[in-house]
Amino acid sequence: MTERHDATLVLTLSDPATRNTLSPQASAAGIEALSVAESAADVRCVVLRGDGAHFCSGGNLQRLAHTRTIGPDEQRQSIERFHGFIEALRTFPKPVIAAVEGYAAGGGFSLALACDLIVAAEDAKFVMSYAKVGLSPDGGSSWHLAQQLPRALVLQMLWLADPLSPRQLLQFGLVNTVTDSGQALVEALRIAGRLAAMAPNALASAKELVNGASTRRLREQLDCEREHFVGNLFDANGAEGLQAFFDKRKPDFR
């Protein structure tokens, strides 16, 4: 489900009766929405949220149990669709903010980690719940966590599957902002509004540079930074940003 708030597209996981469990259909809809938003010049940011009291409780265990009666190829296809959604979030050139209320569990936690920023309500709960039902992580969670946290801490999160508070994740650098209960979407939209007023090409460059930094040597990263900088300097938004500075006014980026 999608709706617009000015220049921000709000993408809602909508199955509140199951705490917004994941499905191949939901992943496909998310991929399609991001594809459309990428080419829409009037969409500057995306906010990902859950319908109702929770963000996303991960995989539907009843669906997983049924898949065991069909065979592993069915589940491989389902996971690949989910992973396509994860990759779409990571490579989307515009900012993506997760607005988390309630539980972000299993694949729901993975979805939040794939976003660029996370805004979480004070009483939200994040849990890598896979081990509780004898499963291992998917959705890139092991990769995202291992990129940002010490190995022992990641294994503790994956093995023991204890719920973590937004304040704990704020200390780890995984959550950006903690809000009052019920205010995650409001705060995410406020941040999105700030980002929407900035030069979209410069934001896209920063995201691309950060995404690729871990795979490059310093010299390679410096070369990439040089090319992005020159491209943005000679873009119309570069001219507008400099002129606005000289004129002592807010820039009007396109």
C-alpha positions in Angstrom: 0.0 0.0 0.0 1.4 3.4 -0.9 0.4 7.0 -0.3 2.1 10.4 -0.8 3.0 13.0 1.8 4.3 15.9 -0.3 7.6 14.7 -1.9 7.7 11.5 0.3 6.2 8.2 -0.8 5.0 6.1 2.2 5.2 2.4 1.5 3.1 0.4 4.0 3.4 -3.3 4.7 -0.3 -4.1 5.2 -1.3 -7.3 6.9 -2.0 -6.2 10.5 -3.8 -9.4 11.4 -0.5 -11.3 11.2 1.7 -8.3 12.3 2.5 -7.7 8.7 4.2 -11.0 7.9 6.2 -11.2 4.7 5.0 -12.8 1.5 6.2 -13.1 -2.1 3.4 -10.8 -3.0 4.4 -8.1 -0.5 8.0 -8.3 -1.8 6.9 -8.0 -5.4 4.7 -5.0 -4.6 7.6 -3.3 -2.7 9.9 -3.9 -5.7 7.4 -2.4 -8.1 6.7 0.6 -5.9 10.4 1.4 -5.7 10.8 1.0 -9.4 8.0 3.5 -10.1 9.3 5.9 -7.4 12.8 5.8 -8.9 11.7 7.4 -12.1 9.3 9.8 -10.5 11.1 13.2 -10.2 8.5 14.5 -7.7 9.3 11.6 -5.2 12.4 12.6 -3.2 12.2 10.1 -0.3 10.5 6.8 0.7 9.3 5.9 4.2 8.7 2.2 4.9 6.3 1.4 7.7 3.9 -1.3 8.9 0.1 -1.1 9.1 -1.2 -1.0 12.6 0.8 -1.6 15.8 3.8 -3.4 14.3 6.4 -2.9 11.6 6.9 -6.5 10.4 7.0 -9.8 12.2 9.0 -11.6 9.5 8.1 -14.8 7.7 4.6 -16.3 8.1 5.3 -19.6 10.0 2.1 -21.2 8.7 3.3 -20.5 5.2 6.7 -21.9 5.9 5.2 -25.1 7.4 3.1 -25.5 4.3 6.1 -25.0 2.1 7.8 -27.9 3.8 5.1 -30.1 2.2 5.9 -28.8 -1.3 9.7 -28.8 -1.4 12.8 -26.6 -1.1 12.6 -25.0 -4.6 9.4 -23.2 -3.6 11.1 -21.7 -0.6 14.2 -20.7 -2.6 12.0 -18.8 -5.0 10.2 -17.0 -2.1 13.4 -16.0 -0.5 14.8 -14.8 -3.8 11.8 -12.5 -4.1 12.4 -11.2 -0.6 16.0 -10.7 -1.4 15.1 -8.8 -4.5 13.2 -6.4 -2.2 16.2 -6.1 0.0 18.5 -5.3 -2.9 15.9 -2.8 -4.3 16.0 -0.9 -1.0 19.8 -0.9 -0.8 20.3 0.3 -4.4 17.4 2.7 -4.6 19.1 6.1 -5.3 16.8 8.1 -3.0 16.7 8.1 0.8 14.7 5.3 2.4 13.7 5.6 6.1 12.2 2.8 8.2 9.5 4.0 10.6 9.3 1.2 13.2 6.5 0.8 15.7 6.0 -2.5 17.7 7.9 -5.5 16.5 10.5 -5.7 13.8 11.3 -9.5 14.0 13.3 -11.8 11.8 12.8 -10.7 8.2 11.2 -7.5 9.5 14.4 -6.6 11.3 16.2 -7.4 8.0 14.0 -5.0 6.1 14.7 -2.2 8.6 18.4 -2.8 8.3 18.2 -2.5 4.5 16.8 1.0 4.8 19.2 4.0 5.0 17.9 5.4 8.3 15.8 3.9 11.1 13.3 5.9 13.2 11.9 3.8 16.0 9.3 4.3 18.7 10.5 4.0 22.3 8.6 0.8 22.8 9.5 -0.9 19.6 11.3 -4.3 19.7 13.9 -5.6 17.4 14.7 -9.3 17.4 16.5 -11.8 15.2 13.9 -14.5 15.9 15.1 -17.1 13.5 16.9 -19.3 16.0 13.8 -19.6 18.2 12.2 -21.8 15.5 15.3 -23.6 14.3 16.1 -21.4 11.3 19.0 -19.2 10.2 18.8 -15.6 9.0 17.9 -14.2 5.6 17.2 -10.8 4.1 20.9 -9.8 4.4 20.7 -9.4 8.2 23.9 -11.3 8.8 25.7 -9.1 6.3 24.3 -5.8 7.5 25.0 -6.6 11.2 28.5 -8.0 10.5 29.3 -4.8 8.6 28.5 -2.6 11.6 29.0 -4.6 14.8 31.6 -6.9 16.4 31.4 -10.6 15.5 30.6 -11.8 19.0 27.7 -9.3 19.3 26.3 -10.4 16.0 26.4 -14.0 16.9 24.8 -13.2 20.3 21.9 -11.5 18.5 21.5 -14.4 16.0 21.9 -17.2 18.4 20.1 -16.1 21.6 17.4 -14.0 19.8 16.7 -11.7 22.7 14.5 -8.7 21.9 16.5 -5.5 21.7 15.2 -2.0 22.5 15.6 1.0 20.2 17.9 2.6 22.9 20.2 -0.4 22.7 20.3 -0.2 18.9 20.8 3.6 19.1 24.0 2.9 21.1 25.1 0.4 18.5 24.6 3.0 15.7 21.8 0.9 14.0 18.9 3.2 14.9 19.1 6.9 14.1 16.3 8.4 16.2 14.0 7.2 19.0 10.6 8.8 19.4 7.6 8.5 21.6 5.2 5.6 21.0 3.1 6.2 17.9 5.3 9.0 16.6 7.8 7.0 14.4 6.0 7.9 11.1 5.7 11.6 12.1 9.4 11.8 12.8 10.3 9.9 9.7 8.3 12.2 7.6 9.9 15.2 9.2 13.4 13.9 8.4 12.2 13.0 4.9 11.0 16.5 4.4 14.5 17.8 5.3 16.0 15.4 2.8 13.5 16.3 0.1 14.7 19.9 0.2 18.3 18.8 -0.6 19.9 18.1 -4.0 18.7 14.6 -5.0 21.8 14.0 -7.2 24.1 14.7 -4.2 22.1 12.5 -1.9 22.3 9.7 -4.5 26.0 10.1 -4.8 26.5 9.9 -1.1 24.5 6.7 -0.9 26.3 5.1 -3.8 29.7 6.0 -2.3 28.8 4.6 1.1 27.3 1.4 -0.3 30.5 0.7 -2.3 33.1 1.8 0.2 33.6 -1.5 2.0 34.5 -3.3 -1.3 37.0 -0.7 -2.5 40.6 0.2 -1.6 41.2 3.8 -0.5 42.6 4.8 -3.9 39.5 3.4 -5.6 37.2 5.2 -3.2 39.1 8.5 -3.8 38.7 8.1 -7.5 34.9 7.5 -7.1 34.6 10.5 -4.8 36.4 12.7 -7.4 34.1 11.7 -10.2 31.0 12.2 -8.1 32.2 15.6 -6.8 33.0 16.9 -10.3 29.7 15.6 -11.7 27.7 17.3 -8.9 29.7 20.5 -9.2 28.8 20.8 -12.8 25.2 19.8 -12.3 22.5 22.5 -12.3 22.0 21.8 -8.5 25.7 22.6 -7.9 25.3 26.0 -9.6 22.1 26.6 -7.6 23.7 25.6 -4.3 26.7 27.9 -4.8 24.6 30.8 -5.9 22.2 30.4 -3.0 25.2 30.5 -0.6 26.4 33.8 -2.2 22.9 35.2 -2.2 22.4 34.2 1.5 19.2 32.3 0.7 17.9 28.8 0.8 18.7 26.8 -2.4 15.9 25.6 -4.6 17.2 22.2 -5.8 15.5 20.3 -8.6 
